[in-house]
Amino acid sequence: MSLSIFIFHILFFVFPIFWYYSIKIAKFSNFRLSILTYLNLNIFVFQYIGYFFLFHQLFTDRYESGVNNTDLLLKTFIFNLTCITSLNLSYLFLKYIIFSSSKDKYLLSLNRNVCTYKRFGIGFYVLFFLCLFGSYNYVQNFGFDNLALIKAINGSPIQEVMEARSSMTNNFSGKLHWIKLLNVEIFSLITLVVFGYLVVFKSYKSVFLFVISCTALAFNLLISSEKGLIMDLVIMLIFLYYLLKIHEINVKKIAIIFGAIVLIILLIVYKVFMGLSFDSSLIYAVMSRILGGQIDSAYYYVEYFNVDHSFLYGASFPNPGGFLPFTQFNLTQEIQNWKFPELLEFNVIGSMPTIFWAEAYANFGFLGIVFVSFVVGFVLFFVDFIAIKLSRNIIGLSFYVYLIFHYKNLAVTGISNFMVDINVIVVFIVFIVINKVSLNPPQKKLWIKTPD
């Protein structure tokens, strides 16, 4: 056994113990739902467990694609531990030192008698149909038969599916960000609100609206064959249901149920998109993607800036309108093209996002990981703290669930997407509009009480 593998095994099994006692000292539970706990869960699944399989070369596809240097893999793992430590310590510092009041418990800590609204107003319907129109217009832009989803279902060659996905994402000629803001981000909040009303009021109208919105949103998420997004939609709805019915979520108790749901969804999606049979090869493909797919991307970032390229010193960060004196470096596409240049020959423009610390490392090295992770922990605490205070009705809880899933993406994408966070700003405005303007006067009292 090499020294790198020996050190890895010590760190891999000892670090969770350190993590457990750190949060226990801070009187924080990783088993009660919050923005940080769900981000931690995603980091653990996508950026921790898989290292064991990669060090033991159990994912042969990852090994053959280049994740085969144990020294570099150990370096990547240590960077990941540094990120987790800095992220959690800054968050827990604020919670334990600054907001140590016993009344400031985690979710919906105070007994609340809050007004909720039984009927949607005209403003809500305007937003609802605007999202539907945006979805229809996006499909019309390509033609139904040219969608990556339809090509995959029809059994088209994988190259055609990849080209279709490229033209709908990285190689899209229009303003894709604004399209997704309407068709995915705002539509997600709308769908959550409708589902919340379905759970509480159980009216035929809410059932009808939910079937339409959920179907359209699911189609939007799958349309470019981005397989993991549909899993988020299912879990978002489950989270909101639990918060409305039980008022808090013990992540530990429902982890096995969620894990089974996620695995079943991914098996079905991979079966459709990759044409694999329901056998060991399908299970292997899903497990390799879940546990190794994000780690190998982080590994490539460390490999690239370890040898082939100097640090970027902020060049990958947003430069709105070219106002700042630098040309933005498209980091995710550059890493993809460097590692898989053959895809360019097939007119496939890919990208390789990964956990946020990798972009921090690409710009400022190891100290960038420490500093950026520490700042992210501070920001997440204040977002969590404010969002909980807003969670006083169905709409507020829907917005909180949206934020949980928005920030869990830090486990799988770069920090640039969160520096000028137009998505959260616009969705927050939509939340205010729905909550204050687009609903009719109070119709029913909704009692929300957290168990002692």
C-alpha positions in Angstrom: 0.0 0.0 0.0 1.4 3.4 -1.0 1.8 6.2 1.4 -1.0 8.2 -0.3 -3.5 5.4 0.0 -2.5 4.9 3.7 -3.0 8.6 4.5 -6.3 8.7 2.6 -7.8 5.9 4.6 -6.9 7.5 7.9 -8.4 10.8 6.8 -11.4 9.2 5.2 -12.5 7.4 8.4 -11.3 9.9 11.0 -12.7 13.1 9.4 -16.4 12.2 9.9 -15.8 11.7 13.6 -14.2 15.2 13.7 -17.2 16.6 11.8 -19.7 14.9 14.1 -18.2 16.3 17.3 -17.7 19.8 15.8 -21.4 20.2 15.1 -22.3 18.6 18.4 -20.2 21.2 20.3 -21.9 23.9 18.3 -25.3 22.5 19.2 -26.1 22.1 15.6 -27.8 19.1 14.0 -26.8 17.8 10.6 -30.0 15.8 10.7 -32.4 18.7 10.8 -33.2 20.3 7.5 -31.5 23.7 6.7 -29.6 25.1 3.8 -26.3 24.0 5.3 -27.4 20.5 6.2 -28.7 19.7 2.8 -25.5 21.2 1.2 -23.5 19.0 3.6 -25.5 15.9 2.5 -24.9 16.7 -1.2 -21.2 17.2 -0.6 -21.0 13.9 1.4 -22.8 12.0 -1.4 -21.2 13.6 -4.5 -17.8 14.7 -3.1 -16.9 12.3 -0.3 -18.0 8.7 -0.5 -16.8 8.2 -4.1 -13.1 8.8 -3.1 -13.1 5.3 -1.5 -14.1 3.7 -4.8 -11.7 5.8 -6.9 -8.7 5.0 -4.6 -9.5 1.3 -5.0 -10.1 1.7 -8.7 -13.6 0.3 -8.5 -15.0 2.7 -11.1 -13.0 1.5 -14.0 -14.5 4.1 -16.4 -13.2 6.9 -14.2 -9.8 5.2 -13.9 -9.5 4.8 -17.7 -10.5 8.4 -18.3 -7.6 9.6 -16.3 -8.4 9.6 -12.6 -5.5 7.3 -11.8 -2.9 9.3 -9.9 -3.2 8.5 -6.2 -1.0 11.4 -5.2 -3.2 13.9 -7.1 -6.4 12.2 -5.9 -5.2 12.6 -2.3 -4.4 16.2 -2.9 -8.0 16.7 -4.3 -9.4 14.9 -1.3 -7.5 17.1 1.2 -8.7 20.2 -0.7 -12.3 18.9 -0.3 -11.8 18.4 3.5 -10.4 21.9 3.8 -13.5 23.3 2.1 -15.9 21.3 4.3 -14.1 22.4 7.4 -13.9 26.1 6.5 -17.5 26.2 5.3 -19.0 24.6 8.4 -16.8 26.4 10.9 -17.8 29.8 9.6 -21.4 28.9 9.6 -21.3 27.4 13.1 -19.3 30.3 14.4 -22.1 32.7 13.6 -24.8 30.4 14.9 -23.1 29.5 18.2 -21.2 32.8 19.0 -23.4 35.5 17.6 -26.9 33.9 17.6 -26.7 31.6 20.6 -30.1 32.5 22.0 -32.1 29.4 23.0 -35.1 30.8 21.1 -33.2 30.7 17.8 -33.8 27.1 17.0 -33.6 25.7 13.5 -36.8 25.5 11.5 -40.0 27.3 12.4 -39.0 27.6 16.0 -41.8 29.8 17.2 -45.5 28.7 17.5 -47.2 30.6 14.7 -50.8 31.4 14.0 -50.4 32.8 10.5 -52.8 33.8 7.8 -52.6 31.9 4.5 -54.6 32.6 1.4 -57.0 30.1 -0.1 -57.5 31.6 -3.5 -55.0 32.7 -6.1 -55.2 36.2 -7.5 -54.8 37.5 -11.0 -51.2 38.2 -10.5 -50.4 34.6 -9.7 -52.2 33.4 -12.8 -50.2 35.9 -14.9 -47.0 34.4 -13.6 -48.2 30.9 -14.1 -49.2 31.3 -17.7 -46.1 33.3 -18.4 -44.0 30.3 -17.3 -46.1 28.0 -19.5 -45.6 30.4 -22.5 -41.9 30.6 -21.9 -41.7 26.8 -21.9 -43.7 26.5 -25.1 -41.6 29.2 -26.8 -38.3 27.4 -25.9 -39.6 24.1 -27.4 -40.7 25.9 -30.6 -37.3 27.4 -31.0 -35.8 24.0 -31.7 -38.8 21.9 -32.9 -40.2 19.1 -30.9 -38.4 16.3 -32.8 -35.0 18.1 -32.3 -35.1 18.1 -28.5 -32.4 16.0 -26.8 -35.1 14.3 -24.7 -37.1 13.2 -27.7 -34.0 12.0 -29.6 -33.0 9.9 -26.6 -36.5 8.4 -26.2 -36.6 7.6 -30.0 -33.3 5.8 -29.7 -31.2 8.2 -31.8 -27.4 7.6 -31.7 -25.6 9.0 -28.6 -23.7 11.5 -30.8 -27.0 13.0 -32.0 -28.3 13.3 -28.5 -25.1 15.0 -27.3 -25.2 17.4 -30.2 -28.8 18.2 -29.4 -28.0 18.7 -25.8 -25.1 21.0 -26.7 -27.2 23.1 -29.0 -29.8 23.5 -26.2 -27.2 24.4 -23.5 -23.6 25.4 -23.9 -23.9 26.0 -27.7 -27.3 27.8 -27.5 -27.2 31.1 -29.5 -29.7 33.0 -27.3 -29.8 34.2 -23.7 -30.1 30.7 -22.1 -29.8 32.1 -18.6 -32.9 34.3 -18.8 -34.8 31.4 -20.4 -33.9 29.1 -17.5 -34.7 31.8 -15.0 -38.3 31.8 -16.2 -38.7 28.1 -17.2 -36.9 26.5 -14.3 -36.2 28.9 -11.4 -39.5 30.9 -11.3 -41.5 27.9 -12.4 -40.0 25.9 -9.6 -41.3 28.4 -7.0 -44.7 28.5 -8.7 -45.0 24.7 -8.7 -44.0 24.5 -5.0 -46.6 27.1 -4.1 -49.3 25.2 -6.0 -48.3 22.0 -4.4 -48.4 23.6 -1.0 -51.9 24.7 -1.6 -52.8 21.2 -2.8 -51.5 19.7 0.4 -53.3 22.2 2.7 -56.6 22.8 0.9 -57.0 19.8 -1.3 -59.1 21.6 -3.8 -59.8 20.5 -7.4 -58.4 23.7 -8.7 -55.0 23.2 -6.9 -54.9 19.6 -8.2 -55.5 20.8 -11.8 -52.9 23.6 -11.5 -50.4 21.2 -9.9 -50.7 18.6 -12.6 -50.1 21.2 -15.3 -47.2 23.0 -13.6 -45.4 19.8 -12.4 -45.7 18.2 -15.8 -44.4 21.3 -17.6 -41.6 21.8 -15.1 -40.5 18.2 -15.3 -40.5 18.4 -19.1 -38.4 21.6 -18.8 -35.9 19.8 -16.6 -35.6 16.8 -18.8 -35.8 18.6 -22.2 -32.0 18.8 -22.7 -31.4 15.3 -21.2 -29.9 16.8 -18.0 -30.8 13.8 -15.9 -30.2 14.8 -12.3 -32.6 17.8 -12.2 -35.8 15.6 -12.2 -34.5 14.0 -9.0 -34.4 17.5 -7.4 -38.0 18.2 -8.3 -39.2 15.0 -6.6 -37.3 15.7 -3.4 -38.3 19.3 -3.3 -42.0 18.3 -3.3 -41.3 15.7 -0.6 -39.5 18.3 1.6 -42.4 20.8 1.3 -44.9 18.1 2.1 -43.0 17.1 5.3 -42.6 20.8 6.3 -46.3 21.4 5.9 -47.5 18.2 7.6 -44.8 17.5 10.2 -43.2 21.0 10.4 -39.6 19.8 10.5 -37.6 17.2 8.7 -35.3 14.7 10.4 -32.9 14.0 7.5 -31.6 10.9 9.3 -35.0 9.2 9.5 -35.9 9.7 5.9 -32.5 9.3 4.3 -33.1 5.7 3.4 -36.4 6.5 1.8 -34.9 9.4 -0.2 -32.0 7.2 -1.2 -34.3 4.6 -2.6 -36.4 7.1 -4.5 -33.3 8.8 -5.9 -31.8 5.4 -7.0 -35.1 4.3 -8.7 -35.5 7.6 -10.5 -31.9 7.5 -11.8 -32.2 3.9 -12.9 -35.2 4.8 -15.0 -33.7 7.9 -16.4 -30.4 6.2 -17.3 -32.4 3.4 -18.9 -34.2 5.9 -21.1 -31.2 8.1 -22.0 -28.4 5.6 -22.2 -30.3 2.5 -23.5 -28.9 0.2 -20.9 -30.6 -2.9 -19.7 -31.9 -3.4 -16.2 -28.8 -5.3 -15.0 -25.5 -4.8 -13.2 -24.2 -2.5 -16.0 -27.1 0.0 -15.3 -26.5 0.0 -11.6 -22.8 0.4 -12.1 -23.4 3.4 -14.5 -25.7 5.1 -12.0 -23.3 4.5 -9.0 -20.3 5.7 -11.0 -22.1 8.8 -12.0 -23.4 9.6 -8.5 -20.3 8.9 -6.5 -17.6 9.5 -9.0 -18.9 11.9 -11.6 -18.3 15.1 -9.6 -15.1 14.0 -8.0 -13.4 13.3 -11.3 -14.2 16.8 -12.4 -12.7 18.3 -9.3 -9.7 16.1 -9.9 -9.3 17.5 -13.4 -9.4 21.0 -12.1 -6.5 20.2 -9.7 -4.6 18.4 -12.4 -5.0 21.3 -14.9 -3.8 24.0 -12.5 -1.2 21.7 -11.0 0.8 21.5 -14.2 -0.6 23.1 -17.3 -1.9 26.5 -16.3 -1.2 29.3 -13.9 -3.9 30.5 -11.5 -6.5 32.8 -12.9 -6.6 35.4 -10.0 -10.3 36.2 -10.5 -10.5 35.9 -14.3 -13.3 33.2 -14.1 -15.5 35.5 -12.0 -18.4 37.4 -13.6 -17.6 40.6 -15.5 -21.1 42.1 -16.2 -21.1 44.0 -19.5 -17.3 43.8 -19.6 -17.1 46.7 -17.1 -14.1 45.3 -15.2 -10.6 45.3 -16.8 -10.3 41.6 -17.7 -11.7 39.1 -20.1 -13.8 36.4 -18.4 -12.2 32.9 -18.6 -14.8 30.3 -19.3 -13.5 27.8 -16.8 -16.0 24.9 -17.1 -15.7 24.8 -20.9 -11.9 25.2 -20.9 -11.5 22.2 -18.6 -13.9 20.2 -20.7 -12.1 21.0 -24.0 -8.7 20.4 -22.4 -9.7 16.9 -21.1 -11.9 15.8 -24.0 -10.8 17.7 -27.1 -12.3 15.0 -29.4 -15.8 16.2 -28.6 -15.1 19.5 -30.5 -14.7 17.4 -33.7 -18.4 16.4 -33.3 -19.6 20.0 -32.8 -20.3 19.2 -29.1 -19.6 22.2 -26.8 -19.5 20.7 -23.3 -18.8 22.0 -19.9 -17.4 20.5 -16.7 -18.8 22.2 -13.5 -17.9 20.8 -10.1 -17.9 21.8 -6.4 -17.4 25.5 -5.7 -14.0 25.1 -4.1 -12.5 23.9 -7.4 -13.1 27.3 -9.0 -11.7 29.0 -5.9 -8.6 26.9 -6.2 -8.3 27.6 -10.0 -8.2 31.3 -9.2 -6.2 31.6 -5.9 -4.8 28.2 -5.0 -5.2 26.6 -1.6 -5.7 29.9 0.3 -8.6 30.6 -2.1 -10.3 27.4 -0.9 -10.0 28.4 2.7 -11.2 32.0 2.2 -14.0 31.4 -0.3 -15.4 28.5 1.8 -15.3 30.6 4.9 -17.2 33.4 3.2 -19.7 31.0 1.7 -20.4 29.7 5.2 -21.1 33.2 6.4 -23.5 34.0 3.5 -25.4 30.7 3.9 -26.0 31.4 7.6 -27.5 34.8 6.9 -29.6 33.5 4.0 -30.8 30.7 6.2 -31.6 33.0 9.1 -33.6 35.4 7.0 -35.4 32.8 5.0 -36.6 31.0 8.2 -38.1 34.3 9.4 -40.0 34.6 6.1 -41.3 31.0 6.3 -44.6 32.0 8.0 -47.0 30.5 5.4 -47.2 28.2 2.4 -45.5 30.7 0.1 -42.7 31.4 2.6 -42.0 27.7 3.1 -42.0 27.2 -0.7 -39.4 29.9 -1.1 -37.3 28.3 1.7 -37.4 24.9 0.0 -36.4 26.7 -3.3 -33.4 28.3 -1.5 -32.3 24.9 0.0 -32.1 23.4 -3.5 -30.6 26.5 -5.0 -27.7 26.5 -2.6 -27.2 22.8 -2.6 -25.8 23.3 -6.2 -22.7 24.6 -4.6 -21.8 21.0 -4.2 -21.8 20.5 -8.0 -21.1 23.9 -9.6 -18.7 26.9 -9.3 -18.9 29.9 -7.1 -19.3 32.3 -10.1 -23.0 31.4 -10.4 -23.6 32.7 -6.9 -21.5 35.9 -6.9 -24.0 37.9 -9.0 -27.0 35.8 -8.2 -29.7 37.1 -10.5 -31.8 33.9 -10.0 -32.3 34.4 -6.2 -32.9 38.2 -6.6 -35.6 37.7 -9.2 -37.2 34.7 -7.5 -37.2 36.7 -4.2 -39.1 39.5 -6.0 -41.5 36.9 -7.4 -42.0 35.6 -3.9 -42.8 39.1 -2.6 -45.2 39.7 -5.4 -47.0 36.4 -4.8 -47.1 36.9 -1.1 -48.2 40.5 -1.0 -50.0 41.3 -4.2 -51.2 38.4 -6.3 -53.3 36.6 -3.7 -56.8 37.3 -2.5 -57.6 38.3 1.2 -57.1 35.7 4.0 -59.4 32.8 3.8 -58.1 30.3 6.3 -55.8 30.1 9.3 -52.9 27.7 9.1 -51.4 26.7 12.4 -47.7 25.8 12.3 -46.2 24.6 15.5 -42.8 23.1 16.0 -42.5 20.1 18.4 -40.6 20.8 21.5 
